[in-house]
């Protein structure tokens, strides 16, 4: 069954039920301030900080966009990109692409213009939908993306090089296209990156997406009465695949545009939210706000909130112990997965196993897992090896990269590159990563990209980037920089140069030292980690 059938079924069963609500508290606060100042009152009335969709409207909007794509010549297998911040239009556009038989390509909203161009080219994107936050980035590359034959803009004040999504789709049929889809059809391309630092295009089928729905709902028991709070970006497999559990049963979801602790708690209380998926920094911030008096929990009715689960980075056990002091009735869970496994759930702790906090869990629903040595043979319990996965949500391939595909999928097993071990009770613990990806607040930072950038500075001979533990964000990037002989350079000079990087990629710490390399020219990062990862700059080491 293609995933689009689930949406159509929900529209039939729960047509008038509210399924999506977008809440923008920043706009709401701005609105309130406008009224307070008695200025621009008329325009304040038009600020839409809350938008809602029923299941029927969701399905109809998806059908309209599908019809638009087909009318404009989109064919089965064409790639359609989405470059949007979280918004009420995001998911109907996603499903509209799928209903047209096309392949949906979500793009990271952090991408620079060059990264957008690279991703569009790699995935052979022929149509792109983008929002107001990306106008200037798109303007910079619009003449360089000749293969993209159509640009649709979501929002007011459409730029002159694009067409309004709302206007173009408004007159299209609300009926589903007469197009047969199957489980094996290609459905989505998500982007990841390996040790090379260059994004890989990960191709998934409809079966992969539907399996993710079933895995998530099995793990967390969503019902039609549950309300899921979605905060992470929808381009990310983690956010969407957790929402898939609600999709499967017709549950409602709130798209919250903002991560301030007060906004999260207010939304949970006001909307009677029952399930919240958080990243470690957001959970830390909520607890800090409670402890410093910014939030008084007695002011809110949080009785509907039953489950708090965390993923995307290692979870400090101390955080969960601290969380349970303030929210003793919450079930807690964590999941492990990656974009190549269609997001979270391949390994699952389970709410009944809170005593095993620190582990990522056991094989998730319908998944198989192994920990193997370099020859692909299972290691003994307690020994460290590479975690590998097998299930229907494993990607079909790295699009246009058969060599990388063959290196990652062997005999149906996905080799994750993550090192792990299994305890005597069968619970899996992550030990380290083969790949040198640094995870900061759930976002991946790829050291090779930063290293290449730093080596572009004329005073730098060599550079290596490693991750340092941080109690809030998980890890922070540190740059070890080797200056050219006879050249003077200080930290401030390097930091000024790094201002060209996106904020999240700028090194937190600058270290001047020699960069060790082995006989084959590879950086010996284990030596650098041993030397610097216990440094005093971290706020607090993640507890085991």
Buried (B, 14 or more C-beta within 10 A) or exposed (E): EBBBEBBBBBBEEBBEBBBBBBBBBEBBBEBEEBEEEEEEEEEBEEBEBEBBBBBBBBBBBBBBBBBBBBBBEBEBEBBBBBBBBBBBBBBBBBBBBBBBBBBBBBBBBEBBBEBBBBBBBBBBBBBBBBBBEBBEBBBBBBEEBEEBBBBBBBBEEBBEEBBBBBEBBEEBBEEBBEEEBEBEBBBBBBBBBBBEBEBBBBBBBBBBBBBBBBBBBBBBBBEEEBBBBBBBBBBBBBBBBBBBBBBBBBBBBBBBBBBBBBBBBBBBBEBBBBBBBBBBBBBBBBBEBBEEEBBEEEEBEBEBBBBBBBBBBBBBBBBBEBBBEEBEEBBBBBBBBBBBBBBBBBBBBBBEBBEBBBBBBBBBBBBEBBBBEEEBEEBEEEEBBBBBBBBBBBBBBBBEBEEBBEEBBEEEBBBBBBBBBBEEEEBBBBEEBBBBBBBBBBBBBBBBBBBEBBBEBEEBBBBBBBBBBBBBBBBBBBBBBBBEEEEEBEEEEBEEBBEEBEEEBBBBBBBEEEBBEEEEEEBEBEBBBEBBBEEEEBEEEBEE
